[in-house]
Amino acid sequence: MMPRCFFHLRPGSRIVARNGVGHDCPDDAAARELARLGTGLFVLDPFLPVLFKHYCFEVLTADGETVSPSGAG
């Protein structure tokens, strides 16, 4: 069974969008790549790049362990 990861959108320390469903990822590297691709979708939007530069995805396992650290950029 693949671990389930949750992708929360943050501008700094507060969560503005909490992923309550999660996604099955084969490993931590796949979870980080999915977060990176999600960030890319926001950056490609013509209206969001300026706003999104202060946001990031924080990736957590179902146990609450951090896969990808939060932090703007």
NULO-644490 format. One record per atom (N, C-alpha, C, O): residue number from 0; chain; atom name; z negated, y negated, x. Coordinates in Angstrom, 3 decimals. Each point is the difference from the previous one (the first is absolute). Example, Ala and Ser with C-alpha at 12.3 -4.5 7.8 and 13.67 -1.06 7.14 Angstrom:
rovo  zake  lolum  zz  yy  xx
0  A  N  -7.800  5.690  13.190
0  A  CA  0.000  -1.190  -0.890
0  A  C  0.000  -1.200  0.900
0  A  O  -0.665  0.019  1.036
1  A  N  1.385  -1.069  -1.386
1  A  CA  -0.060  -1.190  0.820
1  A  C  -0.730  -1.090  -0.770
1  A  O  -0.169  -1.108  0.509
***
This chain:
rovo  zake  lolum  zz  yy  xx
0  A  N  0.000  1.184  0.837
0  A  CA  0.000  -1.184  -0.837
0  A  C  0.000  -1.255  0.887
0  A  O  -0.781  -0.103  0.946
1  A  N  1.655  -0.829  -1.264
1  A  CA  0.092  -1.228  0.776
1  A  C  -1.131  -0.950  -0.390
1  A  O  -0.402  -0.063  -1.162
2  A  N  -0.102  -0.673  2.153
2  A  CA  -1.022  -0.988  -0.322
2  A  C  0.569  -1.143  -0.838
2  A  O  1.149  -0.405  0.176
3  A  N  -1.958  -0.097  -1.071
3  A  CA  0.399  -1.136  -0.837
3  A  C  -0.494  -1.281  0.652
3  A  O  -1.162  -0.106  0.394
4  A  N  2.065  -0.868  -0.285
4  A  CA  -0.339  -1.293  0.590
4  A  C  0.162  -1.092  -1.049
4  A  O  0.834  0.092  -0.901
5  A  N  -1.646  -1.116  1.043
5  A  CA  -0.001  -1.121  -0.927
5  A  C  0.352  -1.271  0.757
5  A  O  -0.537  -0.255  1.078
6  A  N  1.436  -0.539  -1.639
6  A  CA  0.542  -1.175  0.655
6  A  C  -0.465  -1.238  -0.764
6  A  O  0.474  -0.267  -1.105
7  A  N  -1.394  -0.480  1.690
7  A  CA  -0.540  -1.197  -0.629
7  A  C  0.602  -1.228  0.668
7  A  O  0.097  -0.067  1.226
8  A  N  0.304  -0.895  -2.035
8  A  CA  0.586  -1.232  0.516
8  A  C  -1.103  -1.034  0.169
8  A  O  -0.764  -0.271  -0.926
9  A  N  0.693  -0.304  2.127
9  A  CA  -1.059  -0.958  0.338
9  A  C  0.564  -1.257  0.643
9  A  O  0.921  0.062  0.814
10  A  N  -1.489  -1.210  -1.193
10  A  CA  0.181  -1.215  0.801
10  A  C  -1.329  -0.225  0.723
10  A  O  -0.890  -0.651  -0.546
11  A  N  0.745  1.160  1.724
11  A  CA  -1.282  -0.092  0.707
11  A  C  -0.971  1.054  -0.490
11  A  O  0.314  1.190  0.033
12  A  N  -1.496  -1.605  -0.491
12  A  CA  -1.037  0.968  -0.317
12  A  C  -0.069  0.402  -1.473
12  A  O  -0.746  0.919  -0.339
13  A  N  1.488  -1.566  -0.536
13  A  CA  -0.104  0.377  -1.409
13  A  C  1.232  0.774  -0.456
13  A  O  1.107  -0.238  0.483
14  A  N  -1.307  1.158  -1.408
14  A  CA  1.101  0.808  -0.536
14  A  C  0.585  -0.720  -1.212
14  A  O  -0.731  -0.371  -0.918
15  A  N  2.056  0.174  0.916
15  A  CA  0.665  -0.618  -1.145
15  A  C  0.762  1.031  -0.829
15  A  O  0.324  -0.266  -1.157
16  A  N  -0.037  1.419  1.716
16  A  CA  0.654  1.088  -0.728
16  A  C  -0.551  1.314  0.528
16  A  O  0.208  0.351  1.162
17  A  N  -0.913  0.372  -2.024
17  A  CA  -0.614  1.272  0.382
17  A  C  0.865  1.141  -0.504
17  A  O  0.337  0.061  -1.182
18  A  N  0.018  0.837  2.080
18  A  CA  0.796  1.173  -0.348
18  A  C  -0.953  1.093  -0.476
18  A  O  -0.676  0.629  0.815
19  A  N  0.617  -0.399  -2.113
19  A  CA  -0.910  0.989  -0.558
19  A  C  0.590  1.392  -0.111
19  A  O  -0.733  0.959  -0.245
20  A  N  2.032  -0.826  0.420
20  A  CA  0.666  1.299  -0.144
20  A  C  0.122  0.704  1.347
20  A  O  -0.273  1.196  0.105
21  A  N  0.677  -1.925  0.912
21  A  CA  0.179  0.579  1.328
21  A  C  1.331  0.707  0.147
21  A  O  0.742  0.187  -0.965
22  A  N  -0.463  0.197  2.189
22  A  CA  1.229  0.720  0.335
22  A  C  -0.352  1.126  0.960
22  A  O  -0.837  -0.171  0.887
23  A  N  1.474  1.318  -1.065
23  A  CA  -0.200  1.111  0.923
23  A  C  0.795  -0.281  1.272
23  A  O  1.201  -0.267  -0.053
24  A  N  -1.879  0.328  1.185
24  A  CA  0.630  -0.231  1.302
24  A  C  -0.342  1.166  0.913
24  A  O  -1.159  0.412  0.057
25  A  N  2.141  0.131  0.661
25  A  CA  -0.266  1.164  0.845
25  A  C  -0.995  -0.268  1.130
25  A  O  -0.700  0.909  0.445
26  A  N  0.642  -2.165  0.017
26  A  CA  -0.921  -0.333  1.096
26  A  C  -0.188  -1.515  0.060
26  A  O  0.627  -0.741  -0.757
27  A  N  -1.494  0.289  1.661
27  A  CA  -0.286  -1.426  0.137
27  A  C  1.241  -0.796  0.390
27  A  O  0.192  -1.119  -0.477
28  A  N  0.643  1.679  1.331
28  A  CA  1.212  -0.702  0.428
28  A  C  0.926  -0.255  -1.194
28  A  O  0.597  -1.072  -0.096
29  A  N  -0.473  2.028  -0.796
29  A  CA  0.837  -0.176  -1.186
29  A  C  -0.590  -1.068  -0.920
29  A  O  0.746  -0.772  -0.603
30  A  N  -2.061  0.720  0.488
30  A  CA  -0.651  -1.020  -0.818
30  A  C  0.236  -1.388  0.582
30  A  O  0.295  -0.941  -0.737
31  A  N  -0.423  0.809  2.056
31  A  CA  0.260  -1.292  0.640
31  A  C  1.454  -0.423  -0.187
31  A  O  0.279  -1.178  -0.224
32  A  N  0.639  2.120  0.312
32  A  CA  1.426  -0.308  -0.180
32  A  C  0.274  -0.447  -1.438
32  A  O  0.777  -0.930  -0.218
33  A  N  -1.399  1.575  -0.755
33  A  CA  0.174  -0.394  -1.397
33  A  C  -0.524  -1.422  -0.219
33  A  O  0.623  -0.778  -0.722
34  A  N  -1.747  0.432  1.329
34  A  CA  -0.534  -1.363  -0.092
34  A  C  0.956  -0.988  0.655
34  A  O  0.230  -1.088  -0.529
35  A  N  0.329  1.460  1.678
35  A  CA  0.944  -0.873  0.700
35  A  C  1.247  -0.235  -0.853
35  A  O  0.491  -1.126  -0.083
36  A  N  0.022  2.183  -0.550
36  A  CA  1.182  -0.135  -0.856
36  A  C  -0.303  -0.850  -1.221
36  A  O  0.843  -0.785  -0.436
37  A  N  -2.039  0.932  -0.121
37  A  CA  -0.406  -0.824  -1.136
37  A  C  -0.063  -1.462  0.375
37  A  O  0.412  -0.867  -0.772
38  A  N  -0.922  0.595  1.944
38  A  CA  -0.046  -1.373  0.494
38  A  C  1.414  -0.546  0.142
38  A  O  0.259  -1.159  -0.325
39  A  N  0.641  1.983  0.805
39  A  CA  1.391  -0.423  0.156
39  A  C  0.648  -0.379  -1.318
39  A  O  0.812  -0.924  -0.042
40  A  N  -1.154  1.614  -1.029
40  A  CA  0.557  -0.340  -1.313
40  A  C  -0.447  -1.392  -0.426
40  A  O  0.783  -0.755  -0.577
41  A  N  -2.026  0.415  0.856
41  A  CA  -0.473  -1.342  -0.331
41  A  C  0.695  -1.056  0.850
41  A  O  0.367  -1.061  -0.504
42  A  N  -0.187  1.343  1.773
42  A  CA  0.604  -0.964  0.916
42  A  C  1.459  -0.264  -0.369
42  A  O  0.492  -1.110  0.201
43  A  N  0.203  2.112  -0.736
43  A  CA  1.406  -0.170  -0.374
43  A  C  0.185  -0.827  -1.271
43  A  O  1.090  -0.517  -0.246
44  A  N  -2.138  0.386  -0.560
44  A  CA  0.088  -0.781  -1.229
44  A  C  0.191  -1.476  0.361
44  A  O  -0.769  -0.527  0.803
45  A  N  1.769  -0.155  -1.371
45  A  CA  0.261  -1.393  0.399
45  A  C  -1.117  -0.979  -0.356
45  A  O  -0.055  -1.094  0.563
46  A  N  -0.832  1.461  -1.479
46  A  CA  -1.053  -0.912  -0.436
46  A  C  -1.362  0.291  0.625
46  A  O  -0.894  -0.844  -0.064
47  A  N  0.720  2.010  0.662
47  A  CA  -1.321  0.398  0.481
47  A  C  -0.278  -0.105  1.494
47  A  O  -1.175  -0.030  0.363
48  A  N  2.155  -0.027  0.531
48  A  CA  -0.329  0.070  1.432
48  A  C  -1.051  -1.004  0.470
48  A  O  -0.887  0.361  0.774
49  A  N  0.969  -1.586  -1.215
49  A  CA  -0.966  -1.001  0.439
49  A  C  -1.395  0.355  -0.494
49  A  O  -0.971  -0.134  0.744
50  A  N  0.862  0.579  -1.975
50  A  CA  -1.294  0.381  -0.564
50  A  C  -0.524  1.285  0.631
50  A  O  -1.194  0.118  0.274
51  A  N  2.083  0.841  -0.043
51  A  CA  -0.445  1.326  0.424
51  A  C  -0.457  0.056  1.449
51  A  O  -0.677  0.955  0.378
52  A  N  1.016  -1.929  0.441
52  A  CA  -0.391  0.066  1.402
52  A  C  -1.513  0.022  0.170
52  A  O  -0.487  0.351  1.074
53  A  N  -0.266  -0.713  -2.100
53  A  CA  -1.458  0.010  0.056
53  A  C  -0.590  1.265  -0.614
53  A  O  -1.221  0.147  -0.053
54  A  N  2.066  0.763  -0.410
54  A  CA  -0.446  1.218  -0.670
54  A  C  0.249  1.221  0.875
54  A  O  0.805  -0.039  0.930
55  A  N  -1.508  1.122  -1.242
55  A  CA  0.245  1.262  0.687
55  A  C  -0.394  1.138  -0.932
55  A  O  -0.691  -0.212  -0.997
56  A  N  1.131  1.408  1.326
56  A  CA  -0.441  1.191  -0.705
56  A  C  -1.110  0.650  0.807
56  A  O  0.134  0.203  1.207
57  A  N  -1.224  0.122  -1.875
57  A  CA  -1.049  0.802  0.610
57  A  C  0.174  1.402  -0.558
57  A  O  0.067  0.176  -1.216
58  A  N  0.007  0.818  2.081
58  A  CA  0.231  1.374  -0.422
58  A  C  -1.294  0.788  0.180
58  A  O  -0.564  0.041  1.093
59  A  N  0.102  0.582  -2.170
59  A  CA  -1.224  0.797  0.021
59  A  C  0.281  1.410  -0.507
59  A  O  0.885  0.203  -0.831
60  A  N  -1.641  0.768  1.334
60  A  CA  0.077  1.371  -0.512
60  A  C  -0.841  0.084  -1.273
60  A  O  -0.725  -0.938  -0.333
61  A  N  0.823  2.047  -0.366
61  A  CA  -0.798  0.218  -1.205
61  A  C  -1.505  -0.028  0.316
61  A  O  -0.812  -0.303  -0.874
62  A  N  0.449  0.616  2.109
62  A  CA  -1.406  -0.034  0.431
62  A  C  -0.447  -1.402  0.402
62  A  O  -1.165  -0.196  0.347
63  A  N  2.062  -0.774  -0.387
63  A  CA  -0.331  -1.375  0.373
63  A  C  0.138  -0.313  1.473
63  A  O  -0.387  -1.081  0.443
64  A  N  0.938  2.017  0.329
64  A  CA  0.223  -0.259  1.426
64  A  C  1.237  -0.860  0.194
64  A  O  1.011  0.208  -0.670
65  A  N  -1.080  -1.164  1.574
65  A  CA  1.114  -0.888  0.283
65  A  C  1.055  0.707  0.839
65  A  O  -0.292  0.540  1.067
66  A  N  1.529  -0.553  -1.571
66  A  CA  1.144  0.543  0.745
66  A  C  0.671  -1.127  0.754
66  A  O  0.379  0.148  1.162
67  A  N  -0.236  -1.273  -1.834
67  A  CA  0.645  -1.165  0.595
67  A  C  -0.914  -1.180  -0.228
67  A  O  -0.332  -0.300  -1.147
68  A  N  -0.083  -0.375  2.188
68  A  CA  -0.952  -1.099  -0.177
68  A  C  0.582  -1.168  -0.752
68  A  O  1.205  -0.249  0.041
69  A  N  -2.065  -0.458  -0.724
69  A  CA  0.441  -1.203  -0.702
69  A  C  0.084  -1.140  1.006
69  A  O  -0.503  0.090  1.120
70  A  N  1.130  -1.126  -1.536
70  A  CA  0.160  -1.189  0.829
70  A  C  1.329  -0.638  -0.315
70  A  O  1.004  0.700  -0.134
71  A  N  -0.973  -1.973  0.016
71  A  CA  1.248  -0.687  -0.345
71  A  C  1.021  0.185  1.109
71  A  O  -0.335  0.097  1.180
72  A  N  1.574  -0.052  -1.596
72  A  CA  1.064  0.062  0.986
72  A  C  0.938  1.110  -0.184
72  A  O  0.941  0.148  0.779
***
